[in-house]
Amino acid sequence: MLLIPCPFCGARNETEFVYGGPVGPDRPGTDASDDAWRDYLFVVPNPTGPVQERWWHARGCGDWFTIWRNTVTHDIVERPK
Ligand SMILES: [Zn+2]
């Protein structure tokens, strides 16, 4: 079980949350190459170690927030402020 720290509600069970995905790269500009658009739209990064992620407290306060989570240990290494 993963305890996720909501900045409004405190630490709650992961079943109350919806994973919003990793914080990704910025959207390419209008002059970007086809390869840049392909990478942005279809290549999903799957890094090991600390990753910045978005979470939605869907069954709680409804807040969106960002945390740093280690994908190997599932430790939350930086909590929302
Ligand atoms: Zn909350």
PDB file of the backbone (N, CA, C, O) and the ligand in Angstrom, with CONECT records:
HET     ZN  A 101       1
ATOM      1  N   MET A   1       0.849  -1.180   0.000  1.00  0.00           N
ATOM      2  CA  MET A   1       0.000   0.000   0.000  1.00  0.00           C
ATOM      3  C   MET A   1       0.893   1.241   0.000  1.00  0.00           C
ATOM      4  O   MET A   1       1.877   1.327   0.735  1.00  0.00           O
ATOM      5  N   LEU A   2       0.526   2.169  -0.826  1.00  0.00           N
ATOM      6  CA  LEU A   2       1.268   3.420  -0.935  1.00  0.00           C
ATOM      7  C   LEU A   2       0.470   4.510  -0.225  1.00  0.00           C
ATOM      8  O   LEU A   2      -0.713   4.710  -0.500  1.00  0.00           O
ATOM      9  N   LEU A   3       1.131   5.205   0.688  1.00  0.00           N
ATOM     10  CA  LEU A   3       0.508   6.356   1.344  1.00  0.00           C
ATOM     11  C   LEU A   3       0.970   7.612   0.613  1.00  0.00           C
ATOM     12  O   LEU A   3       2.161   7.922   0.573  1.00  0.00           O
ATOM     13  N   ILE A   4       0.014   8.322   0.042  1.00  0.00           N
ATOM     14  CA  ILE A   4       0.332   9.507  -0.752  1.00  0.00           C
ATOM     15  C   ILE A   4      -0.045  10.747   0.050  1.00  0.00           C
ATOM     16  O   ILE A   4      -1.172  10.857   0.533  1.00  0.00           O
ATOM     17  N   PRO A   5       0.904  11.691   0.193  1.00  0.00           N
ATOM     18  CA  PRO A   5       0.638  12.888   0.994  1.00  0.00           C
ATOM     19  C   PRO A   5      -0.099  13.956   0.187  1.00  0.00           C
ATOM     20  O   PRO A   5       0.509  14.648  -0.630  1.00  0.00           O
ATOM     21  N   CYS A   6      -1.383  14.089   0.410  1.00  0.00           N
ATOM     22  CA  CYS A   6      -2.137  15.184  -0.206  1.00  0.00           C
ATOM     23  C   CYS A   6      -1.814  16.462   0.576  1.00  0.00           C
ATOM     24  O   CYS A   6      -1.825  16.443   1.807  1.00  0.00           O
ATOM     25  N   PRO A   7      -1.531  17.558  -0.109  1.00  0.00           N
ATOM     26  CA  PRO A   7      -1.182  18.790   0.603  1.00  0.00           C
ATOM     27  C   PRO A   7      -2.340  19.337   1.438  1.00  0.00           C
ATOM     28  O   PRO A   7      -2.109  20.105   2.372  1.00  0.00           O
ATOM     29  N   PHE A   8      -3.575  18.958   1.123  1.00  0.00           N
ATOM     30  CA  PHE A   8      -4.721  19.465   1.865  1.00  0.00           C
ATOM     31  C   PHE A   8      -5.179  18.475   2.939  1.00  0.00           C
ATOM     32  O   PHE A   8      -5.494  18.882   4.057  1.00  0.00           O
ATOM     33  N   CYS A   9      -5.220  17.160   2.604  1.00  0.00           N
ATOM     34  CA  CYS A   9      -5.794  16.139   3.489  1.00  0.00           C
ATOM     35  C   CYS A   9      -4.761  15.377   4.314  1.00  0.00           C
ATOM     36  O   CYS A   9      -5.127  14.734   5.299  1.00  0.00           O
ATOM     37  N   GLY A  10      -3.491  15.428   3.945  1.00  0.00           N
ATOM     38  CA  GLY A  10      -2.476  14.641   4.625  1.00  0.00           C
ATOM     39  C   GLY A  10      -2.288  13.296   3.932  1.00  0.00           C
ATOM     40  O   GLY A  10      -2.758  13.108   2.810  1.00  0.00           O
ATOM     41  N   ALA A  11      -1.599  12.351   4.594  1.00  0.00           N
ATOM     42  CA  ALA A  11      -1.296  11.057   4.001  1.00  0.00           C
ATOM     43  C   ALA A  11      -2.564  10.213   3.896  1.00  0.00           C
ATOM     44  O   ALA A  11      -3.278  10.018   4.879  1.00  0.00           O
ATOM     45  N   ARG A  12      -2.830   9.717   2.687  1.00  0.00           N
ATOM     46  CA  ARG A  12      -4.020   8.904   2.426  1.00  0.00           C
ATOM     47  C   ARG A  12      -3.636   7.699   1.592  1.00  0.00           C
ATOM     48  O   ARG A  12      -2.590   7.688   0.943  1.00  0.00           O
ATOM     49  N   ASN A  13      -4.495   6.676   1.613  1.00  0.00           N
ATOM     50  CA  ASN A  13      -4.287   5.452   0.849  1.00  0.00           C
ATOM     51  C   ASN A  13      -4.310   5.749  -0.652  1.00  0.00           C
ATOM     52  O   ASN A  13      -5.060   6.611  -1.110  1.00  0.00           O
ATOM     53  N   GLU A  14      -3.494   5.038  -1.400  1.00  0.00           N
ATOM     54  CA  GLU A  14      -3.404   5.276  -2.845  1.00  0.00           C
ATOM     55  C   GLU A  14      -4.716   5.013  -3.573  1.00  0.00           C
ATOM     56  O   GLU A  14      -4.912   5.522  -4.677  1.00  0.00           O
ATOM     57  N   THR A  15      -5.624   4.227  -2.981  1.00  0.00           N
ATOM     58  CA  THR A  15      -6.897   3.930  -3.650  1.00  0.00           C
ATOM     59  C   THR A  15      -7.777   5.169  -3.780  1.00  0.00           C
ATOM     60  O   THR A  15      -8.739   5.163  -4.548  1.00  0.00           O
ATOM     61  N   GLU A  16      -7.462   6.229  -3.041  1.00  0.00           N
ATOM     62  CA  GLU A  16      -8.239   7.471  -3.134  1.00  0.00           C
ATOM     63  C   GLU A  16      -7.769   8.359  -4.286  1.00  0.00           C
ATOM     64  O   GLU A  16      -8.392   9.382  -4.573  1.00  0.00           O
ATOM     65  N   PHE A  17      -6.668   7.974  -4.952  1.00  0.00           N
ATOM     66  CA  PHE A  17      -6.031   8.842  -5.933  1.00  0.00           C
ATOM     67  C   PHE A  17      -6.104   8.255  -7.332  1.00  0.00           C
ATOM     68  O   PHE A  17      -6.264   7.048  -7.515  1.00  0.00           O
ATOM     69  N   VAL A  18      -5.983   9.128  -8.303  1.00  0.00           N
ATOM     70  CA  VAL A  18      -5.843   8.734  -9.704  1.00  0.00           C
ATOM     71  C   VAL A  18      -4.492   9.258 -10.176  1.00  0.00           C
ATOM     72  O   VAL A  18      -4.152  10.428 -10.002  1.00  0.00           O
ATOM     73  N   TYR A  19      -3.733   8.341 -10.784  1.00  0.00           N
ATOM     74  CA  TYR A  19      -2.404   8.689 -11.282  1.00  0.00           C
ATOM     75  C   TYR A  19      -2.538   9.563 -12.524  1.00  0.00           C
ATOM     76  O   TYR A  19      -3.224   9.191 -13.476  1.00  0.00           O
ATOM     77  N   GLY A  20      -1.891  10.712 -12.517  1.00  0.00           N
ATOM     78  CA  GLY A  20      -1.977  11.631 -13.647  1.00  0.00           C
ATOM     79  C   GLY A  20      -0.817  11.532 -14.612  1.00  0.00           C
ATOM     80  O   GLY A  20      -0.797  12.214 -15.637  1.00  0.00           O
ATOM     81  N   GLY A  21       0.156  10.682 -14.291  1.00  0.00           N
ATOM     82  CA  GLY A  21       1.290  10.492 -15.180  1.00  0.00           C
ATOM     83  C   GLY A  21       2.487  11.309 -14.755  1.00  0.00           C
ATOM     84  O   GLY A  21       2.405  12.161 -13.871  1.00  0.00           O
ATOM     85  N   PRO A  22       3.617  11.025 -15.414  1.00  0.00           N
ATOM     86  CA  PRO A  22       4.829  11.770 -15.096  1.00  0.00           C
ATOM     87  C   PRO A  22       4.754  13.183 -15.661  1.00  0.00           C
ATOM     88  O   PRO A  22       4.082  13.432 -16.662  1.00  0.00           O
ATOM     89  N   VAL A  23       5.444  14.087 -15.014  1.00  0.00           N
ATOM     90  CA  VAL A  23       5.560  15.438 -15.557  1.00  0.00           C
ATOM     91  C   VAL A  23       6.490  15.330 -16.753  1.00  0.00           C
ATOM     92  O   VAL A  23       7.674  15.022 -16.609  1.00  0.00           O
ATOM     93  N   GLY A  24       5.946  15.584 -17.925  1.00  0.00           N
ATOM     94  CA  GLY A  24       6.695  15.334 -19.159  1.00  0.00           C
ATOM     95  C   GLY A  24       7.366  16.556 -19.712  1.00  0.00           C
ATOM     96  O   GLY A  24       7.375  17.623 -19.098  1.00  0.00           O
ATOM     97  N   PRO A  25       7.929  16.379 -20.886  1.00  0.00           N
ATOM     98  CA  PRO A  25       8.592  17.508 -21.544  1.00  0.00           C
ATOM     99  C   PRO A  25       7.559  18.523 -22.030  1.00  0.00           C
ATOM    100  O   PRO A  25       6.375  18.212 -22.163  1.00  0.00           O
ATOM    101  N   ASP A  26       8.023  19.720 -22.287  1.00  0.00           N
ATOM    102  CA  ASP A  26       7.137  20.760 -22.817  1.00  0.00           C
ATOM    103  C   ASP A  26       6.679  20.396 -24.221  1.00  0.00           C
ATOM    104  O   ASP A  26       7.375  19.688 -24.950  1.00  0.00           O
ATOM    105  N   ARG A  27       5.510  20.881 -24.591  1.00  0.00           N
ATOM    106  CA  ARG A  27       4.960  20.637 -25.925  1.00  0.00           C
ATOM    107  C   ARG A  27       5.875  21.273 -26.975  1.00  0.00           C
ATOM    108  O   ARG A  27       6.301  22.416 -26.809  1.00  0.00           O
ATOM    109  N   PRO A  28       6.186  20.528 -28.073  1.00  0.00           N
ATOM    110  CA  PRO A  28       7.043  21.114 -29.111  1.00  0.00           C
ATOM    111  C   PRO A  28       6.373  22.326 -29.758  1.00  0.00           C
ATOM    112  O   PRO A  28       5.150  22.459 -29.760  1.00  0.00           O
ATOM    113  N   GLY A  29       7.202  23.190 -30.298  1.00  0.00           N
ATOM    114  CA  GLY A  29       6.698  24.366 -30.989  1.00  0.00           C
ATOM    115  C   GLY A  29       6.146  24.015 -32.351  1.00  0.00           C
ATOM    116  O   GLY A  29       6.278  22.878 -32.805  1.00  0.00           O
ATOM    117  N   THR A  30       5.526  24.983 -33.011  1.00  0.00           N
ATOM    118  CA  THR A  30       4.914  24.737 -34.314  1.00  0.00           C
ATOM    119  C   THR A  30       5.951  24.439 -35.393  1.00  0.00           C
ATOM    120  O   THR A  30       5.618  23.860 -36.427  1.00  0.00           O
ATOM    121  N   ASP A  31       7.200  24.828 -35.165  1.00  0.00           N
ATOM    122  CA  ASP A  31       8.251  24.569 -36.141  1.00  0.00           C
ATOM    123  C   ASP A  31       9.046  23.303 -35.825  1.00  0.00           C
ATOM    124  O   ASP A  31      10.101  23.075 -36.417  1.00  0.00           O
ATOM    125  N   ALA A  32       8.553  22.478 -34.897  1.00  0.00           N
ATOM    126  CA  ALA A  32       9.280  21.265 -34.494  1.00  0.00           C
ATOM    127  C   ALA A  32       9.223  20.214 -35.600  1.00  0.00           C
ATOM    128  O   ALA A  32       8.314  20.212 -36.432  1.00  0.00           O
ATOM    129  N   SER A  33      10.197  19.336 -35.591  1.00  0.00           N
ATOM    130  CA  SER A  33      10.284  18.279 -36.600  1.00  0.00           C
ATOM    131  C   SER A  33       9.259  17.177 -36.311  1.00  0.00           C
ATOM    132  O   SER A  33       8.693  17.103 -35.221  1.00  0.00           O
ATOM    133  N   ASP A  34       9.034  16.321 -37.325  1.00  0.00           N
ATOM    134  CA  ASP A  34       8.128  15.186 -37.135  1.00  0.00           C
ATOM    135  C   ASP A  34       8.642  14.246 -36.046  1.00  0.00           C
ATOM    136  O   ASP A  34       7.859  13.686 -35.279  1.00  0.00           O
ATOM    137  N   ASP A  35       9.965  14.077 -35.984  1.00  0.00           N
ATOM    138  CA  ASP A  35      10.541  13.216 -34.951  1.00  0.00           C
ATOM    139  C   ASP A  35      10.279  13.774 -33.556  1.00  0.00           C
ATOM    140  O   ASP A  35       9.998  13.016 -32.628  1.00  0.00           O
ATOM    141  N   ALA A  36      10.368  15.085 -33.405  1.00  0.00           N
ATOM    142  CA  ALA A  36      10.099  15.692 -32.097  1.00  0.00           C
ATOM    143  C   ALA A  36       8.640  15.480 -31.702  1.00  0.00           C
ATOM    144  O   ALA A  36       8.350  15.193 -30.540  1.00  0.00           O
ATOM    145  N   TRP A  37       7.712  15.619 -32.666  1.00  0.00           N
ATOM    146  CA  TRP A  37       6.299  15.394 -32.369  1.00  0.00           C
ATOM    147  C   TRP A  37       6.011  13.927 -32.057  1.00  0.00           C
ATOM    148  O   TRP A  37       5.230  13.614 -31.157  1.00  0.00           O
ATOM    149  N   ARG A  38       6.661  13.017 -32.824  1.00  0.00           N
ATOM    150  CA  ARG A  38       6.483  11.587 -32.560  1.00  0.00           C
ATOM    151  C   ARG A  38       6.921  11.255 -31.132  1.00  0.00           C
ATOM    152  O   ARG A  38       6.208  10.574 -30.394  1.00  0.00           O
ATOM    153  N   ASP A  39       8.100  11.747 -30.757  1.00  0.00           N
ATOM    154  CA  ASP A  39       8.604  11.470 -29.411  1.00  0.00           C
ATOM    155  C   ASP A  39       7.677  12.045 -28.345  1.00  0.00           C
ATOM    156  O   ASP A  39       7.417  11.402 -27.328  1.00  0.00           O
ATOM    157  N   TYR A  40       7.180  13.258 -28.579  1.00  0.00           N
ATOM    158  CA  TYR A  40       6.307  13.908 -27.597  1.00  0.00           C
ATOM    159  C   TYR A  40       4.978  13.153 -27.438  1.00  0.00           C
ATOM    160  O   TYR A  40       4.478  12.996 -26.324  1.00  0.00           O
ATOM    161  N   LEU A  41       4.413  12.687 -28.559  1.00  0.00           N
ATOM    162  CA  LEU A  41       3.077  12.090 -28.512  1.00  0.00           C
ATOM    163  C   LEU A  41       3.071  10.601 -28.170  1.00  0.00           C
ATOM    164  O   LEU A  41       2.139  10.124 -27.523  1.00  0.00           O
ATOM    165  N   PHE A  42       4.101   9.859 -28.597  1.00  0.00           N
ATOM    166  CA  PHE A  42       4.017   8.399 -28.498  1.00  0.00           C
ATOM    167  C   PHE A  42       5.088   7.726 -27.659  1.00  0.00           C
ATOM    168  O   PHE A  42       4.894   6.583 -27.245  1.00  0.00           O
ATOM    169  N   VAL A  43       6.183   8.368 -27.397  1.00  0.00           N
ATOM    170  CA  VAL A  43       7.252   7.735 -26.630  1.00  0.00           C
ATOM    171  C   VAL A  43       7.034   8.050 -25.157  1.00  0.00           C
ATOM    172  O   VAL A  43       7.127   9.199 -24.726  1.00  0.00           O
ATOM    173  N   VAL A  44       6.744   7.007 -24.403  1.00  0.00           N
ATOM    174  CA  VAL A  44       6.473   7.174 -22.978  1.00  0.00           C
ATOM    175  C   VAL A  44       7.748   6.855 -22.205  1.00  0.00           C
ATOM    176  O   VAL A  44       8.250   5.734 -22.280  1.00  0.00           O
ATOM    177  N   PRO A  45       8.271   7.814 -21.474  1.00  0.00           N
ATOM    178  CA  PRO A  45       9.474   7.535 -20.696  1.00  0.00           C
ATOM    179  C   PRO A  45       9.158   6.588 -19.536  1.00  0.00           C
ATOM    180  O   PRO A  45       8.090   6.669 -18.928  1.00  0.00           O
ATOM    181  N   ASN A  46      10.078   5.711 -19.248  1.00  0.00           N
ATOM    182  CA  ASN A  46       9.896   4.774 -18.146  1.00  0.00           C
ATOM    183  C   ASN A  46      11.179   4.724 -17.332  1.00  0.00           C
ATOM    184  O   ASN A  46      11.853   3.695 -17.294  1.00  0.00           O
ATOM    185  N   PRO A  47      11.521   5.839 -16.677  1.00  0.00           N
ATOM    186  CA  PRO A  47      12.797   5.897 -15.974  1.00  0.00           C
ATOM    187  C   PRO A  47      12.762   5.147 -14.638  1.00  0.00           C
ATOM    188  O   PRO A  47      11.699   4.937 -14.055  1.00  0.00           O
ATOM    189  N   THR A  48      13.930   4.756 -14.178  1.00  0.00           N
ATOM    190  CA  THR A  48      14.050   4.220 -12.828  1.00  0.00           C
ATOM    191  C   THR A  48      14.629   5.310 -11.945  1.00  0.00           C
ATOM    192  O   THR A  48      15.437   6.129 -12.383  1.00  0.00           O
ATOM    193  N   GLY A  49      14.200   5.302 -10.696  1.00  0.00           N
ATOM    194  CA  GLY A  49      14.686   6.303  -9.760  1.00  0.00           C
ATOM    195  C   GLY A  49      13.636   7.375  -9.540  1.00  0.00           C
ATOM    196  O   GLY A  49      12.459   7.159  -9.830  1.00  0.00           O
ATOM    197  N   PRO A  50      14.046   8.528  -9.029  1.00  0.00           N
ATOM    198  CA  PRO A  50      13.094   9.596  -8.717  1.00  0.00           C
ATOM    199  C   PRO A  50      12.428  10.165  -9.971  1.00  0.00           C
ATOM    200  O   PRO A  50      13.104  10.515 -10.938  1.00  0.00           O
ATOM    201  N   VAL A  51      11.105  10.253  -9.944  1.00  0.00           N
ATOM    202  CA  VAL A  51      10.320  10.774 -11.058  1.00  0.00           C
ATOM    203  C   VAL A  51       9.296  11.756 -10.492  1.00  0.00           C
ATOM    204  O   VAL A  51       8.690  11.504  -9.450  1.00  0.00           O
ATOM    205  N   GLN A  52       9.113  12.868 -11.185  1.00  0.00           N
ATOM    206  CA  GLN A  52       8.114  13.848 -10.785  1.00  0.00           C
ATOM    207  C   GLN A  52       6.778  13.436 -11.393  1.00  0.00           C
ATOM    208  O   GLN A  52       6.675  13.282 -12.610  1.00  0.00           O
ATOM    209  N   GLU A  53       5.750  13.257 -10.557  1.00  0.00           N
ATOM    210  CA  GLU A  53       4.454  12.746 -11.018  1.00  0.00           C
ATOM    211  C   GLU A  53       3.307  13.639 -10.577  1.00  0.00           C
ATOM    212  O   GLU A  53       3.380  14.324  -9.557  1.00  0.00           O
ATOM    213  N   ARG A  54       2.237  13.612 -11.381  1.00  0.00           N
ATOM    214  CA  ARG A  54       1.010  14.321 -11.023  1.00  0.00           C
ATOM    215  C   ARG A  54       0.015  13.305 -10.454  1.00  0.00           C
ATOM    216  O   ARG A  54      -0.097  12.188 -10.961  1.00  0.00           O
ATOM    217  N   TRP A  55      -0.699  13.693  -9.407  1.00  0.00           N
ATOM    218  CA  TRP A  55      -1.717  12.847  -8.793  1.00  0.00           C
ATOM    219  C   TRP A  55      -2.955  13.698  -8.541  1.00  0.00           C
ATOM    220  O   TRP A  55      -2.862  14.891  -8.253  1.00  0.00           O
ATOM    221  N   TRP A  56      -4.116  13.058  -8.655  1.00  0.00           N
ATOM    222  CA  TRP A  56      -5.407  13.713  -8.412  1.00  0.00           C
ATOM    223  C   TRP A  56      -6.085  13.012  -7.237  1.00  0.00           C
ATOM    224  O   TRP A  56      -6.279  11.797  -7.265  1.00  0.00           O
ATOM    225  N   HIS A  57      -6.439  13.766  -6.218  1.00  0.00           N
ATOM    226  CA  HIS A  57      -7.126  13.198  -5.064  1.00  0.00           C
ATOM    227  C   HIS A  57      -8.621  13.126  -5.386  1.00  0.00           C
ATOM    228  O   HIS A  57      -9.425  13.912  -4.886  1.00  0.00           O
ATOM    229  N   ALA A  58      -8.964  12.149  -6.243  1.00  0.00           N
ATOM    230  CA  ALA A  58     -10.317  12.046  -6.798  1.00  0.00           C
ATOM    231  C   ALA A  58     -11.358  11.699  -5.741  1.00  0.00           C
ATOM    232  O   ALA A  58     -12.484  12.191  -5.803  1.00  0.00           O
ATOM    233  N   ARG A  59     -11.002  10.861  -4.774  1.00  0.00           N
ATOM    234  CA  ARG A  59     -11.961  10.449  -3.739  1.00  0.00           C
ATOM    235  C   ARG A  59     -11.661  11.173  -2.431  1.00  0.00           C
ATOM    236  O   ARG A  59     -11.765  10.608  -1.342  1.00  0.00           O
ATOM    237  N   GLY A  60     -11.288  12.436  -2.576  1.00  0.00           N
ATOM    238  CA  GLY A  60     -10.975  13.265  -1.419  1.00  0.00           C
ATOM    239  C   GLY A  60     -11.309  14.707  -1.744  1.00  0.00           C
ATOM    240  O   GLY A  60     -12.451  15.036  -2.067  1.00  0.00           O
ATOM    241  N   CYS A  61     -10.312  15.557  -1.655  1.00  0.00           N
ATOM    242  CA  CYS A  61     -10.546  16.985  -1.829  1.00  0.00           C
ATOM    243  C   CYS A  61     -10.607  17.417  -3.301  1.00  0.00           C
ATOM    244  O   CYS A  61     -11.038  18.531  -3.595  1.00  0.00           O
ATOM    245  N   GLY A  62     -10.175  16.538  -4.236  1.00  0.00           N
ATOM    246  CA  GLY A  62     -10.222  16.880  -5.654  1.00  0.00           C
ATOM    247  C   GLY A  62      -9.037  17.687  -6.134  1.00  0.00           C
ATOM    248  O   GLY A  62      -9.042  18.187  -7.258  1.00  0.00           O
ATOM    249  N   ASP A  63      -8.021  17.821  -5.298  1.00  0.00           N
ATOM    250  CA  ASP A  63      -6.856  18.627  -5.654  1.00  0.00           C
ATOM    251  C   ASP A  63      -5.892  17.844  -6.548  1.00  0.00           C
ATOM    252  O   ASP A  63      -5.726  16.635  -6.382  1.00  0.00           O
ATOM    253  N   TRP A  64      -5.259  18.540  -7.496  1.00  0.00           N
ATOM    254  CA  TRP A  64      -4.139  18.007  -8.281  1.00  0.00           C
ATOM    255  C   TRP A  64      -2.867  18.501  -7.645  1.00  0.00           C
ATOM    256  O   TRP A  64      -2.785  19.662  -7.243  1.00  0.00           O
ATOM    257  N   PHE A  65      -1.860  17.636  -7.544  1.00  0.00           N
ATOM    258  CA  PHE A  65      -0.581  18.066  -6.993  1.00  0.00           C
ATOM    259  C   PHE A  65       0.534  17.218  -7.589  1.00  0.00           C
ATOM    260  O   PHE A  65       0.280  16.215  -8.256  1.00  0.00           O
ATOM    261  N   THR A  66       1.766  17.631  -7.341  1.00  0.00           N
ATOM    262  CA  THR A  66       2.953  16.972  -7.882  1.00  0.00           C
ATOM    263  C   THR A  66       3.815  16.453  -6.742  1.00  0.00           C
ATOM    264  O   THR A  66       4.037  17.143  -5.747  1.00  0.00           O
ATOM    265  N   ILE A  67       4.301  15.215  -6.907  1.00  0.00           N
ATOM    266  CA  ILE A  67       5.236  14.647  -5.939  1.00  0.00           C
ATOM    267  C   ILE A  67       6.425  14.071  -6.699  1.00  0.00           C
ATOM    268  O   ILE A  67       6.344  13.823  -7.902  1.00  0.00           O
ATOM    269  N   TRP A  68       7.513  13.863  -5.997  1.00  0.00           N
ATOM    270  CA  TRP A  68       8.654  13.100  -6.512  1.00  0.00           C
ATOM    271  C   TRP A  68       8.589  11.725  -5.885  1.00  0.00           C
ATOM    272  O   TRP A  68       8.590  11.597  -4.660  1.00  0.00           O
ATOM    273  N   ARG A  69       8.532  10.679  -6.723  1.00  0.00           N
ATOM    274  CA  ARG A  69       8.450   9.305  -6.216  1.00  0.00           C
ATOM    275  C   ARG A  69       9.552   8.483  -6.865  1.00  0.00           C
ATOM    276  O   ARG A  69       9.801   8.590  -8.066  1.00  0.00           O
ATOM    277  N   ASN A  70      10.214   7.652  -6.047  1.00  0.00           N
ATOM    278  CA  ASN A  70      11.229   6.740  -6.570  1.00  0.00           C
ATOM    279  C   ASN A  70      10.507   5.533  -7.151  1.00  0.00           C
ATOM    280  O   ASN A  70       9.804   4.831  -6.425  1.00  0.00           O
ATOM    281  N   THR A  71      10.668   5.277  -8.456  1.00  0.00           N
ATOM    282  CA  THR A  71       9.927   4.198  -9.107  1.00  0.00           C
ATOM    283  C   THR A  71      10.467   2.818  -8.752  1.00  0.00           C
ATOM    284  O   THR A  71       9.815   1.814  -9.038  1.00  0.00           O
ATOM    285  N   VAL A  72      11.627   2.749  -8.145  1.00  0.00           N
ATOM    286  CA  VAL A  72      12.199   1.461  -7.735  1.00  0.00           C
ATOM    287  C   VAL A  72      11.680   1.079  -6.353  1.00  0.00           C
ATOM    288  O   VAL A  72      11.239  -0.052  -6.146  1.00  0.00           O
ATOM    289  N   THR A  73      11.730   2.005  -5.417  1.00  0.00           N
ATOM    290  CA  THR A  73      11.357   1.713  -4.027  1.00  0.00           C
ATOM    291  C   THR A  73       9.950   2.183  -3.675  1.00  0.00           C
ATOM    292  O   THR A  73       9.429   1.803  -2.626  1.00  0.00           O
ATOM    293  N   HIS A  74       9.327   2.989  -4.511  1.00  0.00           N
ATOM    294  CA  HIS A  74       8.028   3.627  -4.277  1.00  0.00           C
ATOM    295  C   HIS A  74       8.055   4.621  -3.119  1.00  0.00           C
ATOM    296  O   HIS A  74       7.003   5.063  -2.654  1.00  0.00           O
ATOM    297  N   ASP A  75       9.238   4.969  -2.657  1.00  0.00           N
ATOM    298  CA  ASP A  75       9.348   5.993  -1.620  1.00  0.00           C
ATOM    299  C   ASP A  75       9.023   7.355  -2.226  1.00  0.00           C
ATOM    300  O   ASP A  75       9.460   7.675  -3.331  1.00  0.00           O
ATOM    301  N   ILE A  76       8.270   8.134  -1.505  1.00  0.00           N
ATOM    302  CA  ILE A  76       7.984   9.502  -1.935  1.00  0.00           C
ATOM    303  C   ILE A  76       9.095  10.369  -1.378  1.00  0.00           C
ATOM    304  O   ILE A  76       9.192  10.592  -0.171  1.00  0.00           O
ATOM    305  N   VAL A  77       9.942  10.859  -2.295  1.00  0.00           N
ATOM    306  CA  VAL A  77      11.166  11.525  -1.870  1.00  0.00           C
ATOM    307  C   VAL A  77      10.978  13.029  -1.700  1.00  0.00           C
ATOM    308  O   VAL A  77      11.779  13.669  -1.018  1.00  0.00           O
ATOM    309  N   GLU A  78       9.947  13.603  -2.298  1.00  0.00           N
ATOM    310  CA  GLU A  78       9.663  15.009  -2.058  1.00  0.00           C
ATOM    311  C   GLU A  78       8.156  15.196  -2.044  1.00  0.00           C
ATOM    312  O   GLU A  78       7.462  14.812  -2.986  1.00  0.00           O
ATOM    313  N   ARG A  79       7.673  15.770  -1.001  1.00  0.00           N
ATOM    314  CA  ARG A  79       6.232  15.934  -0.813  1.00  0.00           C
ATOM    315  C   ARG A  79       5.770  17.281  -1.357  1.00  0.00           C
ATOM    316  O   ARG A  79       6.556  18.220  -1.481  1.00  0.00           O
ATOM    317  N   PRO A  80       4.471  17.357  -1.681  1.00  0.00           N
ATOM    318  CA  PRO A  80       3.967  18.655  -2.165  1.00  0.00           C
ATOM    319  C   PRO A  80       4.024  19.698  -1.069  1.00  0.00           C
ATOM    320  O   PRO A  80       3.947  19.388   0.120  1.00  0.00           O
ATOM    321  N   LYS A  81       4.161  20.937  -1.495  1.00  0.00           N
ATOM    322  CA  LYS A  81       4.234  22.030  -0.529  1.00  0.00           C
ATOM    323  C   LYS A  81       2.910  22.752  -0.474  1.00  0.00           C
ATOM    324  O   LYS A  81       2.761  23.711   0.283  1.00  0.00           O
TER     325      LYS A  81
HETATM  326 ZN    ZN A 101      -6.834  15.746  -0.602  1.00  0.00          ZN2+
END
